[in-house]
Amino acid sequence: MNWISNYNMFPELHPVLIVLIITWIVLWKGLALWKSARKNQEVWFIVLLVINTLGLLEILYLFVFSEMGRKDRKIKTRKKR
C-alpha cells in the first residue's frame, strides 16, 4: 500500500525539456505522416497517427520502410531497358 501513496516516482521534468520533447515528436510525426500521405500508404498513415513512440517509429518509417518501395522501383526500371 505504501507504493500507492508514493505515486510521484519520477522527478518533475523541466518545462524546456518538455517543449524539446514535444517539438521532437511533432517534427518526426509530421514528416512521416506527410510522406505516407504523399505515397498513398493509408495503413502507415493510420499507424503513425495513432501510435506514439517518441518519434522512433516515424524515423524508422522515413529511413527504412518508405525507401523499400523506391529501391524496388529502381530495379524494375533498370530491367525494362
CNS distance restraints for C-alpha pairs under 8 A (distance, minus, plus):
assign (resid   1 and name CA) (resid   5 and name CA) 7.05 0.50 0.50
assign (resid   2 and name CA) (resid   6 and name CA) 6.55 0.50 0.50
assign (resid   3 and name CA) (resid   7 and name CA) 6.68 0.50 0.50
assign (resid  13 and name CA) (resid  17 and name CA) 6.60 0.50 0.50
assign (resid  13 and name CA) (resid  18 and name CA) 6.71 0.50 0.50
assign (resid  14 and name CA) (resid  18 and name CA) 6.49 0.50 0.50
assign (resid  15 and name CA) (resid  19 and name CA) 6.32 0.50 0.50
assign (resid  16 and name CA) (resid  20 and name CA) 6.23 0.50 0.50
assign (resid  17 and name CA) (resid  21 and name CA) 6.16 0.50 0.50
assign (resid  18 and name CA) (resid  22 and name CA) 6.19 0.50 0.50
assign (resid  19 and name CA) (resid  23 and name CA) 6.06 0.50 0.50
assign (resid  20 and name CA) (resid  24 and name CA) 6.09 0.50 0.50
assign (resid  21 and name CA) (resid  25 and name CA) 6.24 0.50 0.50
assign (resid  21 and name CA) (resid  54 and name CA) 7.80 0.50 0.50
assign (resid  22 and name CA) (resid  26 and name CA) 6.10 0.50 0.50
assign (resid  23 and name CA) (resid  27 and name CA) 6.01 0.50 0.50
assign (resid  24 and name CA) (resid  28 and name CA) 6.43 0.50 0.50
assign (resid  24 and name CA) (resid  54 and name CA) 7.65 0.50 0.50
assign (resid  24 and name CA) (resid  55 and name CA) 7.09 0.50 0.50
assign (resid  25 and name CA) (resid  29 and name CA) 5.91 0.50 0.50
assign (resid  25 and name CA) (resid  54 and name CA) 5.50 0.50 0.50
assign (resid  25 and name CA) (resid  55 and name CA) 5.16 0.50 0.50
assign (resid  26 and name CA) (resid  30 and name CA) 5.75 0.50 0.50
assign (resid  27 and name CA) (resid  31 and name CA) 6.30 0.50 0.50
assign (resid  28 and name CA) (resid  32 and name CA) 6.11 0.50 0.50
assign (resid  28 and name CA) (resid  55 and name CA) 5.60 0.50 0.50
assign (resid  28 and name CA) (resid  58 and name CA) 5.87 0.50 0.50
assign (resid  28 and name CA) (resid  59 and name CA) 6.61 0.50 0.50
assign (resid  29 and name CA) (resid  33 and name CA) 5.96 0.50 0.50
assign (resid  29 and name CA) (resid  48 and name CA) 7.07 0.50 0.50
assign (resid  29 and name CA) (resid  49 and name CA) 7.62 0.50 0.50
assign (resid  29 and name CA) (resid  55 and name CA) 6.41 0.50 0.50
assign (resid  29 and name CA) (resid  58 and name CA) 5.81 0.50 0.50
assign (resid  30 and name CA) (resid  34 and name CA) 5.98 0.50 0.50
assign (resid  31 and name CA) (resid  35 and name CA) 6.17 0.50 0.50
assign (resid  31 and name CA) (resid  58 and name CA) 7.96 0.50 0.50
assign (resid  31 and name CA) (resid  62 and name CA) 7.88 0.50 0.50
assign (resid  32 and name CA) (resid  36 and name CA) 6.09 0.50 0.50
assign (resid  32 and name CA) (resid  48 and name CA) 7.38 0.50 0.50
assign (resid  32 and name CA) (resid  58 and name CA) 5.47 0.50 0.50
assign (resid  32 and name CA) (resid  59 and name CA) 7.48 0.50 0.50
assign (resid  32 and name CA) (resid  61 and name CA) 6.79 0.50 0.50
assign (resid  32 and name CA) (resid  62 and name CA) 5.94 0.50 0.50
assign (resid  33 and name CA) (resid  37 and name CA) 6.02 0.50 0.50
assign (resid  33 and name CA) (resid  45 and name CA) 5.67 0.50 0.50
assign (resid  33 and name CA) (resid  48 and name CA) 6.68 0.50 0.50
assign (resid  33 and name CA) (resid  49 and name CA) 7.21 0.50 0.50
assign (resid  34 and name CA) (resid  38 and name CA) 6.18 0.50 0.50
assign (resid  35 and name CA) (resid  39 and name CA) 6.28 0.50 0.50
assign (resid  35 and name CA) (resid  62 and name CA) 7.70 0.50 0.50
assign (resid  36 and name CA) (resid  40 and name CA) 6.14 0.50 0.50
assign (resid  36 and name CA) (resid  41 and name CA) 5.18 0.50 0.50
assign (resid  36 and name CA) (resid  42 and name CA) 7.23 0.50 0.50
assign (resid  36 and name CA) (resid  44 and name CA) 6.33 0.50 0.50
assign (resid  36 and name CA) (resid  45 and name CA) 5.61 0.50 0.50
assign (resid  36 and name CA) (resid  66 and name CA) 7.68 0.50 0.50
assign (resid  37 and name CA) (resid  41 and name CA) 6.08 0.50 0.50
assign (resid  37 and name CA) (resid  42 and name CA) 6.99 0.50 0.50
assign (resid  37 and name CA) (resid  45 and name CA) 6.44 0.50 0.50
assign (resid  41 and name CA) (resid  45 and name CA) 6.24 0.50 0.50
assign (resid  42 and name CA) (resid  46 and name CA) 6.26 0.50 0.50
assign (resid  43 and name CA) (resid  47 and name CA) 6.19 0.50 0.50
assign (resid  44 and name CA) (resid  48 and name CA) 5.93 0.50 0.50
assign (resid  45 and name CA) (resid  49 and name CA) 6.03 0.50 0.50
assign (resid  46 and name CA) (resid  50 and name CA) 6.11 0.50 0.50
assign (resid  47 and name CA) (resid  51 and name CA) 5.86 0.50 0.50
assign (resid  48 and name CA) (resid  52 and name CA) 7.40 0.50 0.50
assign (resid  48 and name CA) (resid  57 and name CA) 7.35 0.50 0.50
assign (resid  48 and name CA) (resid  58 and name CA) 6.68 0.50 0.50
assign (resid  52 and name CA) (resid  57 and name CA) 7.98 0.50 0.50
assign (resid  53 and name CA) (resid  57 and name CA) 6.08 0.50 0.50
assign (resid  55 and name CA) (resid  59 and name CA) 6.07 0.50 0.50
assign (resid  56 and name CA) (resid  60 and name CA) 6.25 0.50 0.50
assign (resid  57 and name CA) (resid  61 and name CA) 6.10 0.50 0.50
assign (resid  58 and name CA) (resid  62 and name CA) 6.18 0.50 0.50
assign (resid  59 and name CA) (resid  63 and name CA) 6.14 0.50 0.50
assign (resid  60 and name CA) (resid  64 and name CA) 5.36 0.50 0.50
assign (resid  60 and name CA) (resid  65 and name CA) 6.66 0.50 0.50
assign (resid  61 and name CA) (resid  65 and name CA) 4.71 0.50 0.50
assign (resid  61 and name CA) (resid  66 and name CA) 5.63 0.50 0.50
assign (resid  62 and name CA) (resid  66 and name CA) 5.52 0.50 0.50
assign (resid  62 and name CA) (resid  67 and name CA) 7.27 0.50 0.50
assign (resid  63 and name CA) (resid  67 and name CA) 6.37 0.50 0.50
assign (resid  64 and name CA) (resid  68 and name CA) 6.57 0.50 0.50
assign (resid  65 and name CA) (resid  69 and name CA) 7.79 0.50 0.50
assign (resid  66 and name CA) (resid  70 and name CA) 7.52 0.50 0.50
assign (resid  67 and name CA) (resid  71 and name CA) 6.52 0.50 0.50
assign (resid  68 and name CA) (resid  72 and name CA) 6.56 0.50 0.50
assign (resid  69 and name CA) (resid  73 and name CA) 6.26 0.50 0.50
assign (resid  70 and name CA) (resid  74 and name CA) 6.36 0.50 0.50
assign (resid  71 and name CA) (resid  75 and name CA) 6.43 0.50 0.50
assign (resid  72 and name CA) (resid  76 and name CA) 6.34 0.50 0.50
assign (resid  73 and name CA) (resid  77 and name CA) 6.15 0.50 0.50
assign (resid  74 and name CA) (resid  78 and name CA) 6.30 0.50 0.50
assign (resid  75 and name CA) (resid  79 and name CA) 6.43 0.50 0.50
assign (resid  76 and name CA) (resid  80 and name CA) 6.50 0.50 0.50
assign (resid  77 and name CA) (resid  81 and name CA) 6.91 0.50 0.50
